[in-house]
Amino acid sequence: MKALSCMLVAVSLLTWTVGSAQSVKKEKVRVAFVISDGFDVIDFAGPWEVFQDVMLGSANDSMDMPYELYTVSSGKGAVTSSGGARVVPQYTLDDAPRPDLIVIGAQSDNSPALLAWLGSQHASRVTIMSVCTGVRKLALAGLLDGKQATSHHEYLGEFEKKFPQVRWQASRRYVRSDETIYTAGGLTSGIDLALHLVAARFGMDVAQKTADYIEYRGDGWKQAD
C-alpha cells in the first residue's frame, strides 16, 4: 500500500511538472504596436511580419509561435496610415494588456497621454523600440536625454536642433539607447531591429530562420547595438 501511494505521488508530481513546462512554453511575448493617424505602413508592417513569423521548435514538433501582437492607440476610432489604409486599433492606452515590447513608428500622435504612457511603460522596464521618426515620441517624453539614438537620415539634422540633449547617431540601422530602449533608422531599419530583438531573446538561429522565411536578405540585424 505504501509503495502504491509513493507511485501515485510520483505520477502526480510528473504530471504537474509536464503541465508547468507546457504552460511556460506557451507563455506569449506580448508586443504592442502603437498606431495613430499618419502612421507609416512599413514601420508597422515590417516588425509585425518579423514577430508574427517567429517559430520555435523543429518541423517534427508542433510549432510554437511565441509572440502575441496587438495594436494600441489613444482612442477607439479607426486611424488612417500615411498611404490611406484604415486600421481599427484593438486597444486604447487605458485598456491594453501590459506589453513586454512596444513598437512605435512614424505617426502623428504626440499627445500628453501617449507620452505619459510611454514613460510609465519605460519605468516598468518594458522594452520599447522606435522606428524612423517614431523616436520623436521618446525624445518628447524625455526618455532619451543623455542617451544615444538614431532615426531616418533626413530628420537627424532637425532632431539635433530640437533635442540637443540626445546623442544622435548617423548611418546606423539601430542603436540601443539604454537597457530597454532601442531606436531604429528609417523605414526598413525596423525589420533589422525586430530581427535583432528576436536574436537577443531566442538566439541567432531562430532569427536567421525567421529572416529566411520572410525572404529577407539584409544582414543589418546582425550588427552590435
C-alpha positions, -999 to +999 in steps of 0.1 A: +000+000+000+028+023+009+045+016-024+013+023-043+010+057-025+045+066-034+038+057-070+007+079-071+026+108-056+054+104-082+029+103-111+012+134-097+045+153-095+054+142-130+021+154-144+024+187-126+059+192-139+049+184-175+019+207-172+040+235-158+066+231-186+039+233-212+024+264-196+059+281-196+064+271-232+031+286-243+035+319-225+035+346-251+057+376-256+032+405-259+040+432-285+020+464-286+021+483-318+012+520-313-007+535-342-024+568-349-033+589-379-004+592-404+013+560-392+039+547-417+029+513-430+064+497-433+073+510-398+043+490-386+042+461-410+079+453-412+084+445-375+049+429-373+058+404-401+090+395-383+074+389-349+044+370-363+066+346-383+090+336-355+086+299-350+102+278-322+107+240-325+115+218-354+095+206-384+088+174-365+073+192-335+042+213-331+055+248-339+054+274-311+046+309-322+059+328-292+047+364-300+012+378-293+007+410-314-019+437-310-025+474-319-029+502-294-040+538-299-050+568-279-086+564-290-110+537-302-117+550-336-101+539-369-068+555-378-055+562-413-020+555-424+002+578-444-009+560-476-046+558-468-050+524-452-075+524-424-070+503-393-092+499-362-069+496-331-077+466-308-070+485-276-066+520-262-038+532-239-062+527-210-073+491-216-043+475-234-028+444-219+006+450-203+032+445-231+066+430-230+076+451-260+063+483-276+068+492-313+062+528-323+069+541-357+064+574-375+029+588-369+011+620-358+002+614-321+024+635-298-003+638-271+005+641-234-015+608-228+008+589-252+040+604-238+029+596-203+020+561-212+054+556-228+071+570-197+051+547-175+059+516-196+096+525-195+095+529-158+081+494-156+110+482-177+090+473-207+112+472-238+105+499-264+116+501-300+111+531-322+112+530-359+120+560-381+106+593-367+087+573-340+118+582-320+104+617-317+078+604-291+106+590-269+125+623-271+094+643-263+088+620-233+123+628-221+133+591-223+164+598-244+180+626-225+218+620-223+215+588-244+223+578-280+196+573-306+190+573-343+162+579-368+156+585-405+187+602-420+166+631-434+154+640-399+186+638-379+195+675-385+161+686-373+163+664-343+198+675-333+185+711-331+152+702-314+166+676-290+202+686-283+203+666-251+202+634-272+233+620-288+221+614-323+239+587-343+240+588-382+244+559-406+232+533-380+204+507-387+196+508-350+210+520-317+205+507-281+197+538-260+195+521-226+187+487-212+152+487-225+151+513-253+161+507-289+158+531-318+159+522-355+167+543-385+142+549-413+116+525-427+132+491-434+156+495-404+127+484-383+129+449-398+166+447-388+158+459-353+130+434-349+152+405-361+179+417-337+155+416-308+144+381-318+180+370-318+185+386-284+156+367-269+156+334-288+191+331-304+207+338-338+194+305-353+158+314-347+163+349-360+180+336-391+152+311-397+127+339-394+147+361-419+149+332-443+112+325-440+102+361-449+130+361-476+148+390-461+184+391-474+197+420-454+222+413-426+220+447-408+202+429-379+235+411-371+253+443-361+261+451-325+237+475-308 
